[in-house]
Amino acid sequence: MNGVPCKMQARQGRHKQRYGPGGERLVAGCIPVRYAGDGCGADAVEVLLVTRRCGNGWIFPKGGWECDEQTAEQAAVRETVEEAGVRGDIEGAILGEFPFESQKRGATDPSNGHCLAYMYVLKVEEQLDEWPESHERQRSWFSLPEVCNRCTQAWMRKALCAWVERSGWKDISLLLELPPPLEASQSNGIEDARV
């Protein structure tokens, strides 16, 4: 298991942020998963999502790859502890690099909102009762079909699809090709979330 210490304060700011050759902000994150019983198929898996800081919508934990981290994997594991409060082992190779446009654009942001996310799958072994962003975010476990409905960001759906295809779950990958429903109750889903 990746032994990332759990400091009770998340890193803030972008003064240590890495940027790519094209000026894009480099981001790293995980799709945290767990399997029910001895299963390892699509029907036995659950995926952990966290709310955005504003509370509107469910996302995978991710954040900036900082200059003091040697690999994107290290950054992804740290961000997953900070945002979701879980630890575990990276499952397989990197899922891929996924470009996206951030809605957070500031006068001091040299990326102009352009980001490149390095995404991994984290098999969760430990769920912390308290974690650095526990007062800012909610977390909840969802089945794959539920994640397909709640994951509204296109680049995150592509990352999820890459993992589903790598796992050989063709019936679920068909769900990911459909656009997610736009119902308000499913866009944030906080009221019926399971912890």
Z-matrix of the N, CA and C atoms (Angstrom, degrees):
N
C 1 1.452
C 2 1.517 1 108.59
N 3 1.322 2 115.35 1 141.02
C 4 1.455 3 120.88 2 179.19
C 5 1.513 4 109.25 3 -69.17
N 6 1.304 5 117.48 4 115.41
C 7 1.452 6 123.11 5 -174.66
C 8 1.499 7 113.61 6 -87.53
N 9 1.320 8 117.05 7 65.48
C 10 1.451 9 120.89 8 177.61
C 11 1.515 10 107.91 9 -83.22
N 12 1.347 11 117.33 10 121.93
C 13 1.450 12 118.16 11 178.08
C 14 1.525 13 109.59 12 -63.77
N 15 1.303 14 116.56 13 148.70
C 16 1.462 15 120.37 14 -178.82
C 17 1.520 16 109.11 15 -103.63
N 18 1.316 17 115.95 16 87.36
C 19 1.451 18 119.85 17 172.69
C 20 1.520 19 105.87 18 -70.84
N 21 1.301 20 117.42 19 142.78
C 22 1.455 21 119.77 20 -176.81
C 23 1.514 22 112.58 21 -83.87
N 24 1.314 23 116.70 22 19.23
C 25 1.449 24 120.47 23 175.26
C 26 1.523 25 108.51 24 -136.42
N 27 1.327 26 116.41 25 125.84
C 28 1.456 27 121.24 26 178.88
C 29 1.527 28 109.69 27 -76.34
N 30 1.302 29 115.16 28 152.39
C 31 1.457 30 119.56 29 174.79
C 32 1.525 31 108.71 30 -66.79
N 33 1.307 32 116.42 31 143.00
C 34 1.466 33 121.55 32 -178.69
C 35 1.521 34 109.40 33 -127.99
N 36 1.316 35 115.61 34 153.50
C 37 1.455 36 120.98 35 174.88
C 38 1.515 37 112.91 36 83.99
N 39 1.318 38 114.81 37 174.21
C 40 1.462 39 120.10 38 -177.16
C 41 1.526 40 112.84 39 -123.21
N 42 1.327 41 116.69 40 20.57
C 43 1.462 42 119.06 41 -178.41
C 44 1.528 43 112.79 42 -69.40
N 45 1.353 44 118.48 43 -19.49
C 46 1.471 45 121.73 44 176.97
C 47 1.528 46 112.11 45 -106.71
N 48 1.322 47 116.53 46 8.22
C 49 1.451 48 123.06 47 -173.84
C 50 1.525 49 112.79 48 -64.78
N 51 1.345 50 115.66 49 138.03
C 52 1.473 51 121.34 50 173.05
C 53 1.524 52 109.46 51 -88.90
N 54 1.327 53 115.16 52 145.90
C 55 1.455 54 122.10 53 176.10
C 56 1.520 55 108.48 54 -128.44
N 57 1.324 56 115.79 55 146.48
C 58 1.456 57 121.82 56 179.86
C 59 1.519 58 111.64 57 -80.34
N 60 1.336 59 116.83 58 177.00
C 61 1.457 60 121.36 59 -177.43
C 62 1.530 61 113.40 60 -63.01
N 63 1.326 62 117.09 61 -25.25
C 64 1.461 63 120.64 62 178.45
C 65 1.521 64 112.98 63 -92.91
N 66 1.339 65 117.63 64 8.72
C 67 1.451 66 122.19 65 179.75
C 68 1.520 67 114.24 66 87.71
N 69 1.338 68 117.74 67 -0.37
C 70 1.469 69 120.68 68 -179.29
C 71 1.526 70 111.03 69 -72.59
N 72 1.327 71 115.88 70 144.11
C 73 1.460 72 121.88 71 176.62
C 74 1.522 73 108.09 72 -73.34
N 75 1.329 74 117.34 73 130.61
C 76 1.462 75 122.09 74 179.40
C 77 1.520 76 109.32 75 -91.07
N 78 1.330 77 114.66 76 126.67
C 79 1.457 78 123.75 77 -174.35
C 80 1.519 79 108.10 78 -124.14
N 81 1.324 80 117.61 79 150.77
C 82 1.467 81 121.22 80 176.96
C 83 1.522 82 108.99 81 -139.56
N 84 1.334 83 115.32 82 145.18
C 85 1.452 84 118.97 83 -179.21
C 86 1.509 85 112.20 84 -160.99
N 87 1.322 86 115.09 85 177.24
C 88 1.465 87 121.77 86 -177.97
C 89 1.517 88 110.99 87 -131.49
N 90 1.313 89 113.91 88 154.32
C 91 1.455 90 122.42 89 164.16
C 92 1.526 91 104.48 90 -101.42
N 93 1.338 92 117.98 91 101.76
C 94 1.468 93 120.52 92 -179.09
C 95 1.533 94 110.08 93 -77.09
N 96 1.337 95 116.40 94 130.94
C 97 1.464 96 120.87 95 -177.16
C 98 1.528 97 110.80 96 -132.99
N 99 1.333 98 114.14 97 156.49
C 100 1.459 99 120.82 98 170.70
C 101 1.528 100 106.98 99 -144.59
N 102 1.333 101 115.31 100 156.75
C 103 1.457 102 121.32 101 -177.30
C 104 1.520 103 109.38 102 -118.11
N 105 1.330 104 116.20 103 136.29
C 106 1.467 105 121.70 104 178.36
C 107 1.519 106 109.57 105 -78.93
N 108 1.322 107 116.29 106 133.87
C 109 1.462 108 121.29 107 177.63
C 110 1.511 109 112.29 108 57.38
N 111 1.323 110 115.83 109 -137.70
C 112 1.460 111 121.51 110 178.81
C 113 1.521 112 111.75 111 -92.95
N 114 1.313 113 117.31 112 3.74
C 115 1.458 114 121.48 113 -175.64
C 116 1.505 115 113.40 114 -70.60
N 117 1.310 116 115.60 115 156.65
C 118 1.465 117 120.94 116 174.01
C 119 1.527 118 109.99 117 -142.73
N 120 1.341 119 117.10 118 12.97
C 121 1.455 120 120.97 119 -179.74
C 122 1.518 121 111.88 120 -93.83
N 123 1.323 122 115.16 121 178.49
C 124 1.461 123 121.44 122 -177.73
C 125 1.518 124 112.30 123 -59.45
N 126 1.324 125 117.96 124 -33.63
C 127 1.459 126 120.34 125 -179.01
C 128 1.529 127 112.69 126 -78.62
N 129 1.324 128 118.40 127 -12.27
C 130 1.463 129 122.02 128 -179.22
C 131 1.524 130 113.03 129 -101.63
N 132 1.323 131 117.29 130 -7.27
C 133 1.456 132 120.31 131 -174.11
C 134 1.523 133 111.51 132 -94.06
N 135 1.332 134 114.76 133 145.59
C 136 1.459 135 122.20 134 169.55
C 137 1.523 136 107.54 135 -126.32
N 138 1.321 137 115.67 136 147.26
C 139 1.458 138 122.86 137 -178.23
C 140 1.519 139 108.28 138 -119.06
N 141 1.331 140 115.72 139 135.44
C 142 1.456 141 121.44 140 179.55
C 143 1.521 142 110.04 141 -91.91
N 144 1.317 143 115.59 142 127.31
C 145 1.462 144 121.73 143 173.53
C 146 1.520 145 108.38 144 -117.24
N 147 1.328 146 115.88 145 155.46
C 148 1.460 147 122.12 146 175.26
C 149 1.521 148 107.94 147 -122.78
N 150 1.333 149 115.30 148 154.51
C 151 1.451 150 118.34 149 175.51
C 152 1.521 151 109.42 150 -77.68
N 153 1.308 152 114.12 151 153.68
C 154 1.465 153 118.94 152 171.31
C 155 1.522 154 107.25 153 -66.44
N 156 1.309 155 116.55 154 159.29
C 157 1.476 156 119.24 155 -178.22
C 158 1.518 157 111.89 156 -57.29
N 159 1.315 158 117.19 157 -34.17
C 160 1.468 159 120.49 158 178.91
C 161 1.518 160 111.50 159 -75.24
N 162 1.362 161 117.06 160 -7.59
C 163 1.455 162 121.22 161 178.79
C 164 1.507 163 114.60 162 84.09
N 165 1.314 164 118.36 163 0.02
C 166 1.455 165 122.23 164 -176.09
C 167 1.518 166 110.68 165 -103.34
N 168 1.311 167 116.91 166 97.07
C 169 1.456 168 121.41 167 175.95
C 170 1.514 169 113.34 168 103.46
N 171 1.321 170 114.44 169 157.79
C 172 1.465 171 123.65 170 -178.71
C 173 1.515 172 110.05 171 -107.85
N 174 1.333 173 116.28 172 138.45
C 175 1.456 174 121.99 173 -178.05
C 176 1.527 175 110.26 174 -140.45
N 177 1.333 176 115.58 175 169.25
C 178 1.455 177 120.98 176 169.52
C 179 1.529 178 107.86 177 -83.65
N 180 1.336 179 118.30 178 146.52
C 181 1.462 180 119.21 179 176.69
C 182 1.521 181 110.64 180 -65.65
N 183 1.308 182 115.70 181 131.68
C 184 1.466 183 121.40 182 -179.93
C 185 1.521 184 108.96 183 -164.06
N 186 1.312 185 115.12 184 160.35
C 187 1.456 186 119.37 185 178.54
C 188 1.514 187 110.78 186 -176.60
N 189 1.305 188 116.08 187 -174.59
C 190 1.450 189 121.92 188 -172.84
C 191 1.524 190 114.57 189 -64.55
N 192 1.338 191 114.64 190 137.87
C 193 1.464 192 122.81 191 172.31
C 194 1.517 193 104.99 192 -84.58
N 195 1.322 194 115.96 193 118.66
C 196 1.451 195 119.94 194 -173.31
C 197 1.522 196 112.33 195 -99.75
N 198 1.323 197 115.03 196 158.76
C 199 1.475 198 121.98 197 -172.78
C 200 1.528 199 113.94 198 -62.46
N 201 1.324 200 118.22 199 -25.18
C 202 1.460 201 119.75 200 -179.80
C 203 1.528 202 112.67 201 -86.17
N 204 1.327 203 118.54 202 3.01
C 205 1.460 204 122.76 203 177.44
C 206 1.517 205 108.43 204 -104.70
N 207 1.336 206 115.92 205 125.73
C 208 1.451 207 120.29 206 -174.09
C 209 1.521 208 113.17 207 -72.33
N 210 1.343 209 116.76 208 -29.87
C 211 1.462 210 119.29 209 -177.25
C 212 1.527 211 110.30 210 -132.36
N 213 1.329 212 114.50 211 157.56
C 214 1.464 213 120.45 212 174.41
C 215 1.528 214 109.86 213 -63.79
N 216 1.326 215 117.15 214 -32.39
C 217 1.465 216 121.14 215 178.90
C 218 1.527 217 110.51 216 -60.94
N 219 1.336 218 117.54 217 -43.08
C 220 1.464 219 120.70 218 177.77
C 221 1.526 220 110.51 219 -60.08
N 222 1.319 221 116.14 220 -43.90
C 223 1.463 222 120.75 221 179.78
C 224 1.527 223 110.85 222 -64.14
N 225 1.327 224 116.99 223 -41.09
C 226 1.470 225 121.51 224 -179.59
C 227 1.525 226 111.21 225 -62.63
N 228 1.317 227 116.60 226 -43.19
C 229 1.469 228 120.93 227 -179.86
C 230 1.530 229 109.74 228 -66.43
N 231 1.332 230 117.68 229 -43.24
C 232 1.473 231 121.01 230 178.72
C 233 1.527 232 110.53 231 -61.58
N 234 1.314 233 117.26 232 -47.38
C 235 1.464 234 120.59 233 -179.58
C 236 1.522 235 111.72 234 -61.30
N 237 1.331 236 117.32 235 -35.74
C 238 1.459 237 120.99 236 -179.56
C 239 1.522 238 110.91 237 -68.54
N 240 1.332 239 117.09 238 -36.94
C 241 1.466 240 120.31 239 175.02
C 242 1.527 241 109.39 240 -67.19
N 243 1.333 242 117.64 241 -46.16
C 244 1.459 243 121.08 242 -177.00
C 245 1.523 244 112.57 243 -63.58
N 246 1.334 245 117.16 244 -46.22
C 247 1.459 246 120.73 245 -173.09
C 248 1.527 247 113.97 246 -88.62
N 249 1.341 248 117.80 247 -34.54
C 250 1.465 249 120.99 248 -173.87
C 251 1.522 250 113.58 249 -112.73
N 252 1.320 251 118.20 250 -15.93
C 253 1.461 252 120.46 251 178.43
C 254 1.512 253 113.95 252 67.97
N 255 1.333 254 116.48 253 37.31
C 256 1.466 255 120.20 254 176.99
C 257 1.521 256 109.86 255 -130.68
N 258 1.338 257 114.43 256 152.63
C 259 1.463 258 122.43 257 176.43
C 260 1.519 259 108.27 258 -128.97
N 261 1.327 260 115.34 259 157.92
C 262 1.453 261 119.73 260 177.93
C 263 1.504 262 110.57 261 175.39
N 264 1.330 263 115.14 262 -155.55
C 265 1.461 264 122.00 263 -178.52
C 266 1.519 265 110.36 264 -116.88
N 267 1.332 266 114.73 265 140.07
C 268 1.462 267 119.66 266 175.21
C 269 1.526 268 107.71 267 -65.90
N 270 1.326 269 115.51 268 131.87
C 271 1.465 270 122.36 269 -177.83
C 272 1.535 271 109.03 270 -102.39
N 273 1.311 272 116.60 271 108.35
C 274 1.464 273 120.38 272 177.93
C 275 1.517 274 112.93 273 76.59
N 276 1.313 275 114.10 274 -170.65
C 277 1.470 276 121.78 275 -178.45
C 278 1.536 277 109.95 276 -78.84
N 279 1.310 278 115.30 277 172.76
C 280 1.463 279 121.31 278 175.93
C 281 1.535 280 108.64 279 -54.31
N 282 1.331 281 116.34 280 141.36
C 283 1.465 282 120.32 281 177.66
C 284 1.519 283 111.27 282 -72.56
N 285 1.309 284 115.34 283 -32.92
C 286 1.453 285 119.75 284 179.87
C 287 1.510 286 111.21 285 151.65
N 288 1.321 287 113.74 286 -176.64
C 289 1.454 288 122.94 287 177.23
C 290 1.518 289 106.71 288 -112.42
N 291 1.332 290 116.39 289 128.95
C 292 1.454 291 121.73 290 -171.87
C 293 1.533 292 110.12 291 -126.52
N 294 1.325 293 117.64 292 110.09
C 295 1.470 294 120.36 293 178.32
C 296 1.527 295 110.47 294 -74.86
N 297 1.321 296 116.20 295 145.95
C 298 1.465 297 121.07 296 174.47
C 299 1.519 298 109.63 297 -157.01
N 300 1.323 299 115.01 298 166.12
C 301 1.458 300 122.06 299 177.42
C 302 1.521 301 108.59 300 -105.74
N 303 1.310 302 116.67 301 123.30
C 304 1.458 303 121.28 302 178.73
C 305 1.519 304 109.60 303 -81.85
N 306 1.323 305 115.91 304 145.31
C 307 1.457 306 119.90 305 174.88
C 308 1.517 307 111.09 306 -82.89
N 309 1.344 308 116.55 307 -11.99
C 310 1.462 309 121.20 308 178.13
C 311 1.521 310 108.48 309 -89.14
N 312 1.291 311 115.57 310 101.54
C 313 1.461 312 120.33 311 177.70
C 314 1.514 313 107.83 312 -125.38
N 315 1.305 314 115.72 313 124.58
C 316 1.453 315 119.77 314 -179.89
C 317 1.513 316 110.65 315 -122.04
N 318 1.310 317 115.56 316 166.14
C 319 1.465 318 120.60 317 -179.89
C 320 1.518 319 111.36 318 -63.11
N 321 1.335 320 117.23 319 -26.16
C 322 1.464 321 120.01 320 -178.44
C 323 1.527 322 112.48 321 -96.88
N 324 1.326 323 117.88 322 6.24
C 325 1.464 324 121.53 323 -177.84
C 326 1.522 325 109.87 324 -91.45
N 327 1.347 326 117.24 325 106.03
C 328 1.470 327 119.76 326 -178.01
C 329 1.531 328 113.59 327 -68.72
N 330 1.331 329 117.74 328 -12.94
C 331 1.469 330 120.25 329 -177.21
C 332 1.523 331 112.62 330 -80.81
N 333 1.335 332 117.49 331 -15.55
C 334 1.461 333 122.30 332 -176.27
C 335 1.529 334 111.45 333 55.67
N 336 1.333 335 116.77 334 30.59
C 337 1.454 336 121.50 335 177.78
C 338 1.517 337 115.12 336 90.06
N 339 1.335 338 117.97 337 -7.14
C 340 1.466 339 120.83 338 179.17
C 341 1.528 340 109.11 339 -79.35
N 342 1.336 341 116.30 340 128.95
C 343 1.460 342 121.42 341 -178.19
C 344 1.524 343 110.52 342 -133.45
N 345 1.317 344 115.23 343 156.29
C 346 1.458 345 122.47 344 173.63
C 347 1.520 346 107.55 345 -132.53
N 348 1.346 347 115.86 346 116.69
C 349 1.466 348 120.94 347 -175.94
C 350 1.513 349 110.99 348 -101.00
N 351 1.328 350 116.30 349 131.75
C 352 1.462 351 124.63 350 173.32
C 353 1.524 352 105.98 351 -99.57
N 354 1.323 353 116.63 352 115.01
C 355 1.469 354 119.96 353 -173.43
C 356 1.522 355 112.42 354 -114.13
N 357 1.345 356 114.72 355 142.73
C 358 1.460 357 124.71 356 -178.86
C 359 1.522 358 109.17 357 -131.36
N 360 1.322 359 116.46 358 166.71
C 361 1.465 360 122.26 359 171.28
C 362 1.526 361 106.76 360 -107.19
N 363 1.320 362 116.55 361 131.83
C 364 1.460 363 122.39 362 179.07
C 365 1.524 364 108.52 363 -114.83
N 366 1.337 365 116.48 364 116.65
C 367 1.458 366 120.46 365 173.90
C 368 1.522 367 107.06 366 -80.46
N 369 1.318 368 116.33 367 111.97
C 370 1.465 369 122.52 368 -172.23
C 371 1.525 370 110.48 369 -73.70
N 372 1.324 371 115.28 370 130.07
C 373 1.457 372 123.02 371 177.10
C 374 1.521 373 111.95 372 -114.64
N 375 1.340 374 116.88 373 -22.10
C 376 1.459 375 120.76 374 -176.90
C 377 1.519 376 109.52 375 -144.77
N 378 1.334 377 115.97 376 132.50
C 379 1.457 378 122.07 377 176.58
C 380 1.525 379 107.37 378 -115.49
N 381 1.325 380 116.74 379 117.67
C 382 1.463 381 122.50 380 -176.39
C 383 1.529 382 111.13 381 -79.57
N 384 1.331 383 116.73 382 144.95
C 385 1.462 384 121.01 383 176.27
C 386 1.523 385 111.23 384 -73.68
N 387 1.327 386 115.54 385 -35.34
C 388 1.460 387 121.40 386 176.77
C 389 1.515 388 108.14 387 -129.42
N 390 1.327 389 115.80 388 143.53
C 391 1.456 390 120.82 389 179.45
C 392 1.531 391 107.73 390 -149.14
N 393 1.316 392 118.51 391 166.22
C 394 1.462 393 120.96 392 -171.62
C 395 1.534 394 115.64 393 -52.42
N 396 1.324 395 118.99 394 -39.24
C 397 1.466 396 120.19 395 -177.30
C 398 1.531 397 112.80 396 -107.89
N 399 1.338 398 116.46 397 23.64
C 400 1.471 399 120.06 398 -177.81
C 401 1.526 400 112.64 399 -64.57
N 402 1.317 401 118.71 400 -22.01
C 403 1.462 402 120.96 401 179.06
C 404 1.523 403 111.67 402 -90.87
N 405 1.345 404 116.54 403 -5.91
C 406 1.464 405 120.74 404 -178.94
C 407 1.528 406 112.94 405 -109.84
N 408 1.338 407 116.92 406 -19.21
C 409 1.460 408 120.90 407 -173.89
C 410 1.521 409 110.87 408 -135.52
N 411 1.316 410 114.26 409 155.05
C 412 1.454 411 121.06 410 168.43
C 413 1.524 412 106.78 411 -107.27
N 414 1.307 413 116.63 412 156.96
C 415 1.462 414 121.12 413 176.29
C 416 1.521 415 107.76 414 -131.85
N 417 1.310 416 115.59 415 152.19
C 418 1.455 417 119.45 416 179.38
C 419 1.528 418 109.52 417 -157.85
N 420 1.345 419 114.82 418 146.53
C 421 1.459 420 122.04 419 176.80
C 422 1.527 421 109.01 420 -91.22
N 423 1.343 422 116.06 421 137.39
C 424 1.456 423 122.09 422 -179.83
C 425 1.521 424 110.15 423 -133.69
N 426 1.329 425 115.72 424 150.53
C 427 1.471 426 120.50 425 171.62
C 428 1.526 427 108.08 426 -70.13
N 429 1.327 428 116.96 427 164.59
C 430 1.468 429 119.63 428 179.00
C 431 1.524 430 112.56 429 -59.00
N 432 1.337 431 120.02 430 -45.88
C 433 1.469 432 117.78 431 177.14
C 434 1.527 433 112.84 432 -59.47
N 435 1.340 434 117.89 433 -37.31
C 436 1.463 435 120.62 434 177.82
C 437 1.530 436 110.74 435 -65.61
N 438 1.323 437 117.06 436 -41.29
C 439 1.464 438 120.43 437 178.81
C 440 1.526 439 109.55 438 -62.50
N 441 1.326 440 117.02 439 -40.02
C 442 1.470 441 120.72 440 178.61
C 443 1.526 442 110.61 441 -58.06
N 444 1.335 443 117.16 442 -35.26
C 445 1.464 444 121.10 443 -179.87
C 446 1.522 445 112.90 444 -80.46
N 447 1.321 446 117.66 445 -30.25
C 448 1.465 447 120.46 446 -174.25
C 449 1.525 448 113.87 447 -92.97
N 450 1.311 449 117.12 448 -23.85
C 451 1.468 450 121.33 449 -177.81
C 452 1.533 451 108.71 450 -81.66
N 453 1.324 452 116.20 451 101.07
C 454 1.463 453 120.38 452 -173.80
C 455 1.526 454 114.25 453 -98.11
N 456 1.314 455 118.54 454 -14.29
C 457 1.465 456 119.54 455 -179.78
C 458 1.530 457 108.65 456 -81.20
N 459 1.314 458 115.80 457 124.86
C 460 1.469 459 121.78 458 -173.60
C 461 1.524 460 112.36 459 -56.72
N 462 1.318 461 118.02 460 -42.53
C 463 1.465 462 119.67 461 -176.95
C 464 1.525 463 111.16 462 -68.22
N 465 1.343 464 117.86 463 -33.42
C 466 1.460 465 120.42 464 176.96
C 467 1.527 466 110.86 465 -70.77
N 468 1.320 467 116.76 466 -35.91
C 469 1.471 468 120.23 467 175.78
C 470 1.538 469 109.64 468 -63.89
N 471 1.331 470 116.79 469 -37.20
C 472 1.473 471 119.87 470 177.33
C 473 1.525 472 110.88 471 -64.81
N 474 1.332 473 117.05 472 -40.33
C 475 1.467 474 120.34 473 177.96
C 476 1.523 475 110.07 474 -64.68
N 477 1.320 476 116.92 475 -44.39
C 478 1.459 477 121.14 476 178.03
C 479 1.532 478 110.29 477 -61.66
N 480 1.310 479 116.37 478 -42.26
C 481 1.469 480 121.28 479 178.86
C 482 1.529 481 110.83 480 -62.01
N 483 1.333 482 117.11 481 -39.60
C 484 1.467 483 120.86 482 178.64
C 485 1.523 484 110.27 483 -61.11
N 486 1.338 485 117.04 484 -41.10
C 487 1.462 486 120.21 485 178.98
C 488 1.527 487 111.58 486 -69.60
N 489 1.326 488 116.36 487 -43.51
C 490 1.464 489 121.16 488 179.93
C 491 1.530 490 110.05 489 -61.22
N 492 1.319 491 116.97 490 -44.18
C 493 1.472 492 120.55 491 178.75
C 494 1.524 493 111.05 492 -65.73
N 495 1.330 494 116.99 493 -41.18
C 496 1.462 495 120.54 494 177.42
C 497 1.527 496 111.18 495 -61.63
N 498 1.335 497 116.05 496 -32.32
C 499 1.461 498 121.19 497 179.17
C 500 1.521 499 113.00 498 -80.89
N 501 1.330 500 117.06 499 -10.86
C 502 1.465 501 121.34 500 178.18
C 503 1.516 502 114.95 501 80.30
N 504 1.335 503 117.36 502 24.36
C 505 1.462 504 121.43 503 -178.33
C 506 1.524 505 109.81 504 -97.59
N 507 1.316 506 117.47 505 77.06
C 508 1.460 507 122.62 506 -173.95
C 509 1.527 508 113.37 507 -62.40
N 510 1.330 509 118.74 508 -36.62
C 511 1.461 510 120.61 509 -178.56
C 512 1.528 511 111.54 510 -63.26
N 513 1.317 512 117.30 511 -34.02
C 514 1.466 513 120.96 512 178.51
C 515 1.520 514 110.21 513 -77.47
N 516 1.332 515 118.59 514 -36.41
C 517 1.461 516 120.17 515 -178.80
C 518 1.527 517 110.96 516 -62.21
N 519 1.325 518 117.73 517 -27.73
C 520 1.467 519 120.12 518 176.22
C 521 1.527 520 110.91 519 -66.06
N 522 1.334 521 117.58 520 -37.13
C 523 1.465 522 121.11 521 176.57
C 524 1.531 523 111.09 522 -62.59
N 525 1.310 524 116.70 523 -36.57
C 526 1.463 525 120.86 524 -177.75
C 527 1.521 526 112.83 525 -70.77
N 528 1.325 527 117.05 526 -21.42
C 529 1.456 528 120.15 527 178.89
C 530 1.523 529 111.71 528 -75.93
N 531 1.335 530 117.24 529 -18.69
C 532 1.454 531 121.65 530 178.68
C 533 1.525 532 109.01 531 -84.35
N 534 1.341 533 117.49 532 145.91
C 535 1.469 534 117.91 533 175.54
C 536 1.520 535 109.70 534 -67.98
N 537 1.332 536 116.95 535 147.30
C 538 1.465 537 119.61 536 -179.88
C 539 1.523 538 110.48 537 -69.90
N 540 1.337 539 117.21 538 152.97
C 541 1.463 540 119.73 539 175.74
C 542 1.516 541 110.26 540 -64.49
N 543 1.304 542 116.75 541 150.19
C 544 1.464 543 121.08 542 -177.13
C 545 1.516 544 112.77 543 -103.94
N 546 1.314 545 117.37 544 18.32
C 547 1.457 546 120.57 545 179.46
C 548 1.518 547 110.23 546 -66.11
N 549 1.327 548 115.83 547 138.32
C 550 1.469 549 120.59 548 -178.39
C 551 1.515 550 111.91 549 -59.93
N 552 1.322 551 117.55 550 -37.47
C 553 1.462 552 119.48 551 -177.64
C 554 1.521 553 112.03 552 -67.27
N 555 1.328 554 117.10 553 -24.41
C 556 1.456 555 119.15 554 179.16
C 557 1.517 556 112.22 555 -95.22
N 558 1.348 557 117.93 556 -16.72
C 559 1.450 558 118.70 557 -179.43
C 560 1.519 559 111.95 558 -70.17
N 561 1.353 560 117.22 559 -32.07
C 562 1.463 561 116.61 560 175.07
C 563 1.517 562 111.24 561 -115.19
N 564 1.319 563 119.04 562 -36.71
C 565 1.455 564 122.62 563 172.88
C 566 1.514 565 115.70 564 58.95
N 567 1.308 566 118.00 565 15.59
C 568 1.458 567 120.50 566 -173.72
C 569 1.524 568 111.10 567 -65.65
N 570 1.338 569 116.45 568 -37.75
C 571 1.458 570 118.85 569 -173.19
C 572 1.510 571 114.06 570 -64.23
N 573 1.342 572 119.07 571 -23.82
C 574 1.455 573 119.47 572 -177.51
C 575 1.523 574 112.53 573 -119.83
N 576 1.316 575 117.19 574 19.91
C 577 1.458 576 120.96 575 -176.47
C 578 1.528 577 111.23 576 -75.92
N 579 1.357 578 114.63 577 145.81
C 580 1.465 579 121.34 578 175.69
C 581 1.512 580 109.52 579 -101.76
N 582 1.301 581 117.56 580 138.38
C 583 1.465 582 120.84 581 177.04
C 584 1.496 583 109.03 582 -98.53
